[in-house]
């Protein structure tokens, strides 16, 4: 992981030059639960001014090269300008974004990707909250000098954006939503910024025992990379119950 992060940081410095503010790591890699089979490396690149399309193309070619060497889900990264970081702007504008799910688009039509992969992303509020709480600076000024506080309201809205459809989506990705619902409720009830794994263990101590088989299966898949089976009726009941609990905690 260290070598891959060094390659990504060197790429950022080479491409953005003096325009680069910093490179920051968040997600499972800084929360003690990185799984090479299941996780991605989550990064935020901060620049002073919006990069040109030519610079974006050069950078993206390098990102794809590092992504292809990275195990699990590879690289997930966003490029943002410093002015949206402090004071924190929500929904957060981004200049460029990439994850494994976008690889085919970039390979098929890189010019279209460069032109259209920009906008706003509500997920960045959650990412920046984790970054401020537990992140790592790979290059540039310390995190607290670049990223302002994300308000509780914005963070909660970002979390809801991620899990609000769980009642209809949990069967598509039961591991992800089982653990994410747990860490959302943990934040609302205990003001704790947790990883997926930590959220699952929190739920085992705070939720009814009938949900434990679901939580244990999700943790087993997440931490050990095993193929596990889920009870669809239990997963749906859990999702609906958790959404009720989350709505109540928000109110």
BELWO-V803225 format. One line per field, one symbol per residue. ss: DSSP state (h for helix, s for strand, l for the rest). psi: psi as a letter, one per 30 degrees, with the letter a starting at -180 (. if undefined). burial: I if it has 9 or more other C-alpha atoms within 8 Angstrom, else O. Layout:
BEGIN
ss: ???
psi: ???
burial: ???
END
This chain:
BEGIN
ss: lhhhhhhhhhhhhhhhhhhssssssshhhhlllllllllsssssssslllllhhhhhhhhhhhhhhhhhllllsssssssshhhsllslllssslssslhhhhhhhhhlhhhhhhhllssslhhhhhhhhhhhhlsssssllhhhhlllllhhhhhhhhhhhhllhhhhllllhhhhhhhhhhhhhhhhhlllllhhhhhhhhhhhllhhhhhhhhhhhhhhhhlllllllhhhhhhhhhhhhhhhhhhhl
psi: eeeeeeeeeeeeeeefbffkelkkkaafffgggkjffflljkkkkklelklleeeeeeeeeeeeeeeffklbfbkklkklleffejkkkkkkklfklklefgeeeeeeieeeeeefilbljfffeeefeeeeeglkkfkalleffeklkkleeeeeeeeeeeffgefffffeieeeeeeeeefeeeeeeghkjlleeeeeeeeffflkfffeeeeeeeeeeeefglklkkjeeeeeeeeeeeeeeeeeee.
burial: OOOIIOIIIOIIIOIIOOOIIIIIIIIIIIIOIIIOOIIIIIIIIIIIOOIOOOIIIIIOOIIIOIIOOIIIIIIIIIIIIIOIIIIIIOIIIIIIIIIIOOIOIIOOOIOOIIOOIIOOIIIIIIIIIIIIOIIIIIOOIOIOOIIIIIOOOIIIIIIOIOIOOIIOOIIOOIIIIIIIIIIIIIIIOOOOIIIIIIIIOIIIOOOOOOIIOIIIIIIIIIIOIOOOOIOOOIIIOIIIOIIOIIOOIOO
END
